[in-house]
Structures are given as structure tokens and as C-alpha cells.
Amino acid sequence: VVILGGGFAGAATAFHLARNGPPGAAEIVVVEPRPTIGPGLAYSTDDPVHRINVPATRMTLVADDPGHFAAWLAKVPVPADATTARGDVYPAREVFGRYVASELAPFLASGAVRHLRCRAAAVSLADGGYRVELSSGEDIAADIVVLAMSHPAPALPRPIRALAGSARLVADPYDNARIAAIGAEERVLVVGTGLAAADVIASLAARGHRGHVVALSRHGLRSRGQDRQRLPSLADFAADPEVTARGLLLRIRAAVAADAAAGRDWHSALGTVRAQGREIWAALPQEERGRIVRHLRRFWDVHRYRVAPQIEAVLDAAIAAGRLEITAARLAAAREDGDGITVAYRLRADGQLRESRFDRVVVTTGPDHGAVLDTNPVLRSFAAAGLVRADPNGLGLLVADLFRAVDDHGRASSSLFVAGPLARGAVGELMGAPEVACHAEEVAEAIRRRVATPSAETRRTGANRAAAHQSSVRR
């Protein structure tokens, strides 16, 4: 079993497969260029300002044990500022990455899981299975492949693509060295107003940045803060679920109003939407899912992906001091000269075209899941072979049964699986750690059953591929 990607989704799949599968039933190989399996992009940042976005008690690697991470966290030192006045703990994100790595470590030590520290360059069909070409120049044979690349590279918005390669443009918001190099008095444009934008602004503030920051997005919607009540909603969206985007929107609004009348805030209803996200999404036809993605996703994102209280306090203080301006506008054009970057943007409120000069531009628009078949060479090779298709709503890959890749002929694979956010077009809510952990467990269980009852073709060719693997891959 070859798992491509060793971030949280890939690590969780390997963990549950090794933990629950019969010992020795399958060789589990994780292809991941980073030195450690588990942190991935999301939890490898070394900036202590970057925190998990929900209390530690809601983060876990084991879906049916929500306190799994909190129990681990109780045994390690945590800075005092990670704990809020109400006792919730929001540690740095790299701490969660260390937790995932530590849970996987025994399986790596025993050999139940192997880590190949390289990249997958391409994948092709071979001997009834797959041959994975590695960046090292070697290759590895596989009976089963898991696609666990969670976060494709962000794309530059079209109006600023002319700035690609500029020293003044920071295309990766988690390039901490580039963020740290921003001068204390420099004027900064942050493209995006979500979680990544909040991280960038908080990082700048922690480094003593005093210059003006403009955070710009089409609707100027800022990620909301965490709930303070923790009261359950009166609503149930899974019972007789809505089948239209409009019907779902009206039902959520009605639930928020009913909860408010009962002394609950909006967090209660939106928390229930998240918890019942899979059932809600499953009831919606593809066309209605598309309407949600086009018209409602931005509103869902800012209520679903909330900032930690510590980050919220930084943003509030910056706005109050006049150092941070949240702007609803559409980028129009950008040009660079010796003095900086001049950006033109059209205000949403009145359509007025405004031009402003900045010393730096930081892009925080998030992973470009819609173009993943073009930007990821492995997925591009799968697509070229007709083995995978893009999700019609730009949410990753098209999958059946929640995790089986669908080919060009509409057939669901029994040996090519998708774990984590790339499968959210079918699952719905699949970006938070609890949902990804649950999905990874389901993928691991499907693989365990597949290994326990191999097909005749697998039995005929398995020994040959195992021999090929041993001869072609050197540790």
C-alpha cells in the first residue's frame, strides 16, 4: 500500500491501517519529502503565532476519542499564552504536528510503516497494479495507492500574475522567512481575508510591524471568532435534509433565529451544520452543490474556519489602532516599479477604482483545489491515463463511495483511494482535523478489507510486485 503524501491525511491513513490491520498483512509505504510524517503543510510551520483554530479538546487523530490530542498535550510543556481565560488551549500548530508524528513513530520504528523521503513524480499502471516513479530516480510497485495530497499550491489571482517572481511578492503565506523579511514600516497588501490572512497579520504584529496593512477580498469577509457559549442548537439538518441550496440557506437562517430566541448565538446552528455536514451534502444534487460553491461557500468559510481567540485579539487591536484595513474589493491590475507595487482594485461598495502603492503583496487565497490535475505532476499522470477525474465543482477529485477514485469511464476503483480534502467534493465537510481523521479511518478500513480478500489478479501478481519493490527501492 503506497500512500502519496505524508501530511495529516496520509499520516492518519497509515496510522489507522497499521493500528487496525493484521500485522504483516500489508507493507505500508508513505512517500513524503519532508523529514517527518504527520505535520505536512498545515502543521509544520515553525512560527509560534500560528495556532490551531479550535480548542485542543476538539482536535484528534482518533475519531471516536475526541480527547486523544488533549491527553497527549497534558504531558508536554505548553506556553501560558496558549490557554485562554476560560481554560481552552490553543497551542501552536507545530505542536499538533508533533503529536501526529509521535503517534506514528512506533509503527515507523517497528517497520510496520516505511517512510520514503522523496516525491512521487508520476504513476503508471503495471502488472495489474501501479508503478510509482520517485524523484530519487527509483520506482516502487504497489497493489494499492492512496492519494493523500491535501493542499495543492495556491494560484496567483490573474490581475497580479505579472508580478510572479518579484521579490516584493510573497506567493506562499507560510514562507515564514519571507514574512519575517517584511520591514517594520512597510505598507503591505494581503490578498485574502481568511485564516491564512489572519496568520500573516498576526505574524507581522508579533514581529513589531507598524506599517499599514490592507487585507482585501471580494466581499471583505473576515474569519469569525470562536463560540463562547458551547450550547447545542435546537435544529436538526440531517432529518429530512434539504435538496436545494436555497432551501438549506433558509433553513439555516431560521435555525439561527430560533436559537437566538432561546439565548443561543449563531455558533450553535453552524456547529450543527458542520457536525451533520456529510448528511447535508449527500442529500444535495450535484447542481445544487455547485450553487453552494458559487454563491454560499465564502460565507460558510468565514463562519466555519474561525480564528483562535489570541489571533482575534490581534486583529481587533490592529483595526482599532488603524493599522489594519479590511477592504471589500476586486483586484483589477498591478504593476511594479523601483518604488514598490501599485495595485488597482475596484471597491465593492460603489464600484470606484482605487489605486494604492504597497511595498509588499502577500497572497493568502488558499489551496487551488480546482486546478489540482494541472499543478500536481502525479495527479496529472493519473489524469493522462484516464484513472482520475476532477470534481465538477472544483473541490478536488471525483470519488465514489466517499473515497474511491472515479476514472474517465465513470468506474470507481477498488485499488486507488483518495484520503482527505481532495475527496471533499463527495464528502462535503472535509478540511478540519476531526473530519479528516474520520475519513482516513474509513479509507484504512476499506484497504484492510481489500487486503484481507484480495482479487485473483492481486494474488497472481502480488508476489511479482513485491519482488520488484524489493529490487527497485533502496532505503
QUIMO-V424589 format. One line per field, one symbol per residue. psi: psi as a letter, one per 20 degrees, with the letter a starting at -180 (. if undefined). A space follows every 50 residues. Layout:
# QUIMO-V424589
psi = ???
This chain:
# QUIMO-V424589
psi = opoopkbgggghggghghhiqppihqpoppophqippggaghkipjoiho rqjqqhiipqiohjmijgghgghiiqppqhiiprhjjqpnrqhhghghgg hhhhghhghijhpqoonaqphrprqpljcqpopqiiirrpqqhpppokoh nrqqqpqgijhiipiqiipohoijnhghghipqhjqpppooqjbghgggg ghggghjkpirppppprhikpqprrqqihlpqqiqoihpmqqjqgghggh hgghggggghhjjqahhgghhhgghjhghghhipqhhhghhgghhighhg ghhgnqqqhhghhggghhghijipopporpqgrqqqaiibppppqpphgj jppqpqpqhqpppkirqmhhjhihhohghhhgghijiqqqpijkkcqpqq kijpqpahjjppqjjoqppbhijihhhdolhqgghgggghggghhhgghg hhmqrhgghhiggghgghghhipp.
